[in-house]
Amino acid sequence: MNPAAGSGDLVARDARCLWHPYTQHATDGAPLAVVGARGATLTLADGREVIDAISAWWTCLHGHGEPRLLDAARRQGERLDHVAFAGATHEPAVALAEALLAAAPRGTPPLTRVFFSDDGSTAVEVALKIAFQAAAARGATGRRTFLALAGSYHGDTFGAMSVGDREPFFAPFAPLLFDVLRAPVDPAGFAAVFDRCHETLAAVIVEPLVQGAAGMRMHGVELLRTIAARCRAAGVPLIADEVFTGFGRTGALFACAKAGVAPDLLCVAKGLTSAAAPLAATLATEALFDAFRAPERRRMLAHGHSMTAHPIGCAVALESLALCRERDVPARLEAIGARIERALAPLRGHPHVRDLRRCGGIVAFDLAAPVPAATPSGGAAGGGYFTERAPRLRARALELGVLLRPLGTAIYACPPACTDDAQCDRIAAAMAALADVT
Ligand SMILES: Cc1ncc(COP(=O)(O)O)c(C=O)c1O
């Protein structure tokens, strides 16, 4: 088959029947026709090879087509594909729960329970529901709201949208979202808000160390320590949303561990299965679990999904966690991030580049708008998430053989742990080239 012809046909069929996520179909260009993936590389239908510098939306931890994960999926599928997890159990779910609890940040009280769901958003929904219903079950009926950080993103379902910042994504739904309290992203600012409202809180929710969708905004461990200490002292559950940061992305297995803090609820997804299957989990303390144990059946957590604890997803996640340890993925990602950051260092001082930053394997900088002669203020980051430059930025990176997907004018990379030195250098070169895209 002529691959170029195949690509055209696929894209034309796609245009007739598909609706893509986070895509403006009126103006965004045709989607990439992807026919294969191995390691850090995607193969396109026209024969081009492109480095996946965003790890398939931050999911692909080890690399594409990792044989150990595909093997684990096949073996598990042949044994047991799925069973309703209400009233049944199976080895992959139990083994994965044990492994996750052993790997989770250690605290007092420790995380002792695992509730499985499908993706990052559902992991967050489950955490919110657990915290809210547990407060009510304990008779703390005044604890009816959540405190979240400015700029936070926790997913696209309604509870997750509610705790997320309304901008840039959720403004159309604002009338339907429940109110939450919001604190600034600095220790003193957070403490001031928390001290005023903690008696009303069912929980605090935070993306530890990196606010991904907000544009890879990074904060130090001090903020996380302040949040954890305040929550602990006031008896307010802390939800750590490590959907993005978990499994090594920040250079530690969990971002919370890097700050030496432990949450009461921990949300994981994305890297949990390294993109080889969809799965998510919410880890909880025994005290939260106990709030639902009662003679009255109606006090249960009335929540579940068709695919909860899918055995194939669990088997893949168990193998992925083993790989994480065998290959020291956090250290590997740290080294990858450091190499890309070093290669980008000459950009410091570039008139269009602001705030080159890194946390583990995540490297980012902000693009300031080139200053048109007629604009007196100039120099401000141009256009926010919905910048018209987005398609041009993506196209330029692709010309250089790298898949980047800037968050508005935040240019970032977080490639998989298998990315080699030459690929890191190509990613850095593509990022650098975007500094001059107008
Ligand atoms: C911190 C965080 N929480 C939750 C989510 C939602 O995850 P999903 O897209 O798997 O629903 C994301 C997705 O980017 C995320 O970054």
PDBQT file of the ligand as one rigid body, heavy atoms in Angstrom, charges set to zero:
ROOT
HETATM    1  C1  LIG A 501      -3.442  16.471  37.650  1.00  0.00    +0.000 C 
HETATM    2  C2  LIG A 501      -4.474  15.841  36.776  1.00  0.00    +0.000 A 
HETATM    3  N1  LIG A 501      -5.572  15.324  37.339  1.00  0.00    +0.000 NA
HETATM    4  C3  LIG A 501      -6.519  14.721  36.610  1.00  0.00    +0.000 A 
HETATM    5  C4  LIG A 501      -6.410  14.632  35.239  1.00  0.00    +0.000 A 
HETATM    6  C5  LIG A 501      -7.491  13.983  34.436  1.00  0.00    +0.000 C 
HETATM    7  O1  LIG A 501      -7.036  12.770  33.932  1.00  0.00    +0.000 OA
HETATM    8  P1  LIG A 501      -7.767  12.059  32.707  1.00  0.00    +0.000 P 
HETATM    9  O2  LIG A 501      -7.494  12.878  31.503  1.00  0.00    +0.000 OA
HETATM   10  O3  LIG A 501      -7.127  10.706  32.658  1.00  0.00    +0.000 OA
HETATM   11  O4  LIG A 501      -9.219  11.992  33.066  1.00  0.00    +0.000 OA
HETATM   12  C6  LIG A 501      -5.279  15.162  34.611  1.00  0.00    +0.000 A 
HETATM   13  C7  LIG A 501      -5.137  15.087  33.149  1.00  0.00    +0.000 C 
HETATM   14  O5  LIG A 501      -4.310  15.701  32.548  1.00  0.00    +0.000 OA
HETATM   15  C8  LIG A 501      -4.288  15.784  35.396  1.00  0.00    +0.000 A 
HETATM   16  O6  LIG A 501      -3.195  16.329  34.853  1.00  0.00    +0.000 OA
ENDROOT
TORSDOF 0
